[in-house]
Structures are given as structure tokens and as C-alpha cells.
Amino acid sequence: MKFSLSKQNCLSIFYIIFTVSLLYKFYKDILKGYSKESWQITEFLINYQGGFVRRGLFGEVLYKLHQYLSLNPYYTILFLCGLFYIILILFFARSFIKYSYPIFILPFVFFIGNPIINDFWVRKDVLLVLIFILIVYFSNKQSKINLIIINTLLIGGILIHESIFFVCAPILFLILVNKHNKKKHGIKKRYKANFVILLGLLPSLLAFISVIFCKGSYGISNAIWNSWKPIAFPISDFSQTPPAAIDGLTLSLQKGLSLPIKYTFPFFDNMIYAPIAWMFILIVIYFILTNVDQLNVKIFKYNPQKYFNKYNLSNILTLQFISIIPLFILGSDYARWIFYWTSTSFACILLIPESVLAEIFPKWISSCSFLINTFLDSMLVKSKGFVVLLSLFIGIPQYTWNLSTYMGSNAIVIVMRFISSVIYKIMSSSGFLN
């Protein structure tokens, strides 16, 4: 059989090399490891040894597992984070293939390649997205105990990290409202049904309020860090004071709000103004995702056929972006917030029936997404080649705006670096560089 080096084949080859390069980086990150004092590890070490505090549930379970089962905390964190990430990848890959959607989109920095590219797969974000998926799944089921399951999952997620509330609450409320209002006729009955839904979600709301007020203190942070001091980790900087995420518990709301403003609004890099750069990144990602049907690239034998409903996809992207705006205001981890935005939006598209998505959004969401799409369609070209090029060249800096990290996170540079590293190792082993 004659092999033709067509555009499709070139993209398929690039896709395979890109995926392998990410797997190689994933492997290198595991080998390199993470310090006990790093943000990645300390986020999981927050526990209740100094009293009830936000984000402490996972760390308390981890602490008890070490106490009673002698499980090594460091390797438990890495194993679970790796397992969660693999499950998330399998969920999206399996679902995309099942519904014949374009899998070409999966490994890019604006989707599930983001945790590897920006090095936050060893954090709570992937676990929270998995919890979000379970909540959306059960919210679509007809069962009397579903509300109990949903509250249990959401409360668990909130006690792990409160950011899940911002991501989950709006879409969850709209799904439940739509489900109950189908059975109600008349404005009064519908208002009553909405009140019943809010009442049903009251345990989750109380859990969210509790973690907002129990944000931590210097005394609690010291107690948490002291509880882990006797436990050996493979890599440690021997910090005597609470580091990274544990120290972050002591930040006041005013201090927390000042950090993103400090590192974004007055900031230039290579004479590019940070807010303009982030606006450009967000607009391009929105355009790519709403035109994802243009990425129906045939990957060897897999040929996607089905197209996304642009109306539903635009609405869910708009809603989820509005939902995470508080995270953009409260923290400068913009790559993580974009990961929440895109992954939860596609989870909704995959789990919520099209007929439900077509009727759950308020009119102002639909109007907003319509205006955005109309503007972008008038300014940009909706061709397959253009959308593919945008996907290849778009990047997302990990924290604040930086041109170097932007370039280092786009697919083209990642592939070039990977191929170059292979060539370098071959030349070094052959003695050519000596």
C-alpha cells in the first residue's frame, strides 16, 4: 500500500510525536520528583491537626493512612495524582471516540495536556474535575437519592478545595431547575420549586461558607507543618516554617486579592501588556473550542464524523467562564483556571443531553454567547487550516504573563524541543559533540 504524505498524514504524525513528547515529560517529572516544600506537595499536606481548616480533608485522610497503614505520603500523592489524571484522560478519550468527536484536540495546552505542560498534574485540580464529572452525571439521573449523592460529592470536593463550588454550582443549579420546572406550571410553583432546590443544596452551601470562614491562621499552619515534620520525604529543603500552600492559609482576603492585581495589571513582558496578552489567549481558546468541528483531523484509522452543536457549546463555555471569574480574581494560577473552564465545559457537553442543554440556559447567556460568536466570526476565518494553526501556536503561561513560558507551552515548540533532545542524545552518545 502506497503511503501518501498528505496534510492529514502530516498532522497525524505530528499528533503522535506531540503525544509522545507529553508522555516523556510526564515520565521526567515523576523521575525528577517534587520537594516536600513545593506547592504541589504542600497542597496535599493541609490537614486538621491544627483544627478544622479549608482544604484539609485530603491531607487528613493522607495523614491517617500514614499513621494506621504506614503508607508513604509522597508516593501515595504521586500515585493517586497519576491515577486521577489517567482516569480523566481515559474518560475524555473514550467519550470522544464513542461519540465520534475529534480527538485531535485532547493533548493541547488548552485542554487535558495543560496539567503536564504547565506542571500541575500533582495538584488537586484533576481530582476536582473528576468530582465535577460525577456530580453532573448524577444530576442528570432520576432518583430520590441523587440529591444526597450530589451533596456528598460536592461537600467532599469543597473540603478538598473550595474552587469546585465556583465551577460546579451554576451548572448544577440550572440542571436541577430545568428538571423540576418541567413538572411545574405557573410562575409561583416554579419559584417554589427553585426554593426547594436551593434548600436541597443547603448542606453544600453551608460547607462552602464554613471553609470561607475557616481559612486558617499562623497557629494552624504551624500545627499542620509540625505534624508532617517527623515524616521523611524523598526530597526536602528542611524548612522550619510552613511553606507554600500551607503558608498560603494565612493570607487575608485583601492580600489574596492584591496578588493577581499586582502580577497582572501593572505588568509588561517583552513590552507586551499582560491584560492584553491574557485577553488574546482567552479569545483564541474560545474561538478554537467553538469551532472544534474544524479539528476533525483523521488520526490514522480514526476518522471523526460528528460535529459539536455550536449553540450548546458556546453557551456552556460562556457559563463556565463566568463561573470561574472569581478564581481569576482570587488567584494568578491562570493555566489552572483555564483547565477548569475547558475540561468542565466539555464534560457537560458529553454528559448532559443536547435536548437539556438547549433549554437550561438563561436568555442572557445565550445572547452573550451569540454576540461573542458573531464578533469572532466577522473577525476570524472559520477554516480548518486556520483553526489547526491556532491550536498549534496558542500557548498558556502557568501563572503570570511571560512570553518565554507562553512560547514553551505551545505544541510546535514542545515538539521541536522533544525532537531536538532526541537528536542531542543520539549525537552525544555517538561522540559527535565531543
N, C-alpha and C positions, 0 to 999 in steps of 0.2 A: 504494500500500500504506500503510495507516494505521499510524503509529508510536505505540506504547503505552509510556508512561513507567513501566514496571513496575519492581519491585525488581531483576530481572535486568538490565534496560537501564541502570538507575542504577549498578549495580555494574560493568557493562561500561564505561560512560563514565568512572567513577572509575578503573578499572583502566588505561584508555588514558591518562588525564591523569597518573596516578601514574607510568606507564612513561615518558612523555614528560618528566616532571619529572626523573626519574633520568638520562635521556639528556642533558638540558640541564645537569645538574650535572656529569656526566662530561665534557661539552664544555668547561664553565667551568674544571674542574680542569686540563684539558690546556692551555688558554689561560693560566691563572694560572701554571702551572709549579711546579717543585719546586726548592728550593735544593740546591746541591751538598752542603751540610752537613746536610740533613734526614735523618730516619730512613729515609724512602722511598728516597732515592738512595744513602746510605752503605751500606745493607744489601747493595746490588748491587756496591759497590766493594771489598768484602773480597776479597783475592786472596792469592796465595802469594809475593808479592815479599819478604816478611819470613820466609819459611819456611812449612811446612805448618801450617795452622790450620783450625779448624772454619768452615764456611760460605763457604769460599774458592773453590770450583770455578767458580761462575758469574762471579765477579769476575775470575778468572784468564783465563777464555775471553774476557770482555769486554776485558780489558787487551791480550790478544794480537790480538784483532780490530782494536783501535785501532792497535797497533804495525804490523801487517802489511797491513791493508786500509784504514787511516785512517778507520775508521768512528767517527763521533761517539758517545761513550759515552752521553751524556744522551739523545739521540734514539733510540739503539738500545734503551735501557732502556724508554723510553716506548712505542716501537713494539712491542716484544716483550710488555710487560705488557698493552697494549691488545689485542694479538693473542691472547694466552693467555686473557684474560677473555672475549673474543668467542667463542672456541672452546668455553669452558666453558658459556657461555650457550646456544650452539647445541646442545651435547650434551644439556643438560637439556631445552631446549625441544623439540628433535626427539624425544627419548626419551619425554617426557611425551605428546606428540601421537601418537606411534607406538603407545603402549600405552593411549591414551585416558585419561590421568590428568589431574587438574585443574591447568591451567597458571596458574590464579589465584594460586597460592602462590609462584610463581617470584620476583617482584621485591621481596618483603618483606625487612625487615631481618634476619629470622631465617633467610633463605635466600640466594640469589645476588644480592640487592640490597645485601647487607651491605657488600661491598668499596667500592661507590660511596658509600653513605650514611655509612659511617664512614671513608672516605678511606684505604683500604689496598689498592686495586687495583694501585697501584705499590708492591708488595712481593712477596715470594716465595710467598705463600700460594696464590694461584690456580695457579701453576705446580706446586706440590706436590700440590694436589688433582688436577690433570691426570695427574701421575705416579702417584698413588694409583689413579686410574681405570684406567690402563694395566696396573698390577700386578694389580688384581682381575680385569681382563679376561683376562689371560694365565694367571692362576692357575686359571681355570675350563676352560682348554683342555687337551686330551690330546695332549701332545707331549713327547718326550725332552729337547728343548732349552728347554722352558718355564722350568725352574728357572734356567737360565743367563740367560734374558731377565729373569726376575723379580729375580734378584740384581743384574744390571747396572742395572736401573731403580732398585731400592731403594738401591743403593750411590751411584748418581748423585744421588738425592734426598737422602740423608744428607749427602753432601759439599756440597750446596747449602744445606740447613738440616736439622739433626738432628731437628726436631719431627716429620718424616714417619715416623720409626721408631715413635714412640708411637702415632700414628694408624693405622699400617699393620700392624704386627707381629701384634697379637692376631687380627684377622680373617683375615689371610693364613695364619697357623698353623692356625686352625680349618678353613679351606677345604682346605688340603693334608692335614691329618689325616683329614678326612672322606673325601677322595678315596682315600687309601692304605688306610685301615681297611676300606673296602668289600671290598678284596681279601684281607683278613686275617681269620683266625678264631682265637680264643683270645687270652687276655689277654697272654701272653708275646709272641706275634707282633705284637700291636698296640703294645705298649711298644717293641718293636724297631723297628717302622715309625715311631713317633713320634721315636725317637732318630735314625733315618735322615733324617727331615725337618729336625730341628734341625741335623744335620750338613750337610745341603744348604743351609741358610740361614746357615751359619757365616761365609761371606765378608761378608754384610750385617751380622752381629753384630759381627765384628771391625772393620768400618768404623765402626759406631756407637761402639764402645769407643774407637777411635782419636780420633774427634772430641771425645769427652768429655774425654780426657786432653790433647789438643792444643787447649786452649780459647783460647790467646793470652796475650800479655804486653804491657807498655808498649813494649818494643822492637819487637815485631812490629807493633803498632798504628801506631807512628810510621813504620815502613818502608812499611806499606801506604799511609798517608796521603801520605807523601813521593812515592810512585810516581805518585800522581794530581795532585800539585800543579802540574806543568808543563802539564797538560791543561786547557784552558779549558772552562767550563760556562756556559750562558746566565745562570744565577742563582747567585751565590756570595757568601758572607759573609766570605770570606778568613780562615778560621780557621787558625791556625798549629799548633794541637794537634789530634789526632784527635777528630772529633766523632761524636755519635750512635751508630749501630750499630758503627762501628769502635772507638770508645772502649768500647763495651759488651763487647768481647772481653776486657777486662782485669778484669771483675767476677769476684770469687771466688764460689764456690757459696754461702757464707754470706751474702754481700752480695746475691746474686741471690734467695735465699730470703727475705731480710728485706724486700725491696721490696713484694711483694704483701701481706705481713702488715701492713706499715707503712701502705699505702694502702687497706686493706680493713677489717681488724678494729677499729681504733680510730676509724673514720671515720663521720661523720654529715654529711648534706647536707639542708638544709631539715627537720632533725630526723627524717630517715629513716635508720635504721641500715643501713650498706652491706651486710653479710651477709644481712640480711632482704630487702633490695631484690633482690640477685642471686638469692637462693633463689626469690623470687616470679617473676622473669624466666625462670629455667630451668624451673620447674614449668609456667608458662603455655606456653612454647615446646614442651615435651614433650607437653602436652595437645593443643595445636593440631596438632602433627605426627602424633600417634597417631589423631587424628580428621580427618585431611586429606580423607577421603572426604566430609566435610560441606562442603568448599570446592569442590564440583562446580558452580561457577558457570559458566553459559553465557556465553562471551565472543563476542558477536555470533553468527557461524555455528558456532563451535567449541563442541560440547557434550560434555563428558567423560562417559564411561559406566562405565569400570572403577573398581572400588574397591580400595584397598590392603588387603593381608592384614594386619590389625591385629596379629595374633600375631607374624608375622615382623618387621613394622616396629617393634614395641615392643622386641623382643629386640635388633635391630641398633642401635636408639637407645640402649638400656641399655649394650650392649657398647662402642659408640663413645664414649659419655660417660665410662665408666670408663677407657677408653684415654687420653683427653685430660686426666684429672685431674692427672697430673704437670705439664702445661702450665699449668693454673690455679694450681698451687703455685709453679712456677718463674717465671711472668711475669704481669703485670697487664693484658695485652692481651686482655681477656675477649671483646671482639667478634670478634677473630680466632679464638679457640678455639671459640666458638660456631659460626662459619662452618665450621671443620673438622668439627665434630660433625654439623651438619645436612647439609652437602654430601656428606661421605663416607658417611653413613648412606643417603641416597637413591641415591648411586652404587651401593652394594651391592644395594639393592632392585631397581635397574634392570638390573644386570649378573649377579647370582647367581640361578640358577633357584629358583623357590619351593620345589621339592622338596628342594633342597640346604639352603636357609635353614631349612626345617622340622626338619632333623636335625643341624645343625652346632653348635648352642649347648649349652653345659653346662647341667645342670638348675638350677644356682643362678642363672644368668642368666634363665632362663625364670621361675623362682619370684620373682625380684626384680621383673621387669617386670610379672608378674601382680599382685603386691601393690601396686605403684605405680598400675596401671590401675584396680584395684578401689577404691583410696582416692580417686583423682581422679574416677572415675565416680560415686562416692557423694557427692562434694562439689560437683561442677560439672555443668552441664546440657550434654548432648551434642546440642544442636540446631544446625541450620545457621546460624541468626541469631546465636547466641551465639559460635560458633567464628569466624564472619566478623568480629564486633565485636572479639573478642580480637586477631585478625590486624591489624585496622585501628589499634588503640590500643597494641599492645605496642611497646616500644622497647628498644634496647640501647645503652647508653653505650659509647664507644670504648675507654676504658681503665678508669678507676675509676668508682665510683658518683657520678653527678651528675644531679640532677633535670632541669636545663635540657637537657643533651645527651640524656637519656632522651626527653624530650618532642620534641626536634628530630629524633629518629630514627624516630618512628612515622609511619605512612603518612598519617594525617589532617593532621598539622601540615605535612608535606612538600608535600602537595597544596595546602593553604591558602597556604603561602608562595609556591609557584610561581604560583598564580592571582593572588595579591596583587602579585607582582613584574611580571606581565604588565600588570595594571591600572595599576600605578605608572608603567611605561614609557609606556603609552598616554596617561595623564594628563600626564606630564612633557613628552612630545613635542607635545602639543596646547596646552601653555602653561597648562593648568588649575591647576597647582600653583604657578605664579609669582605 
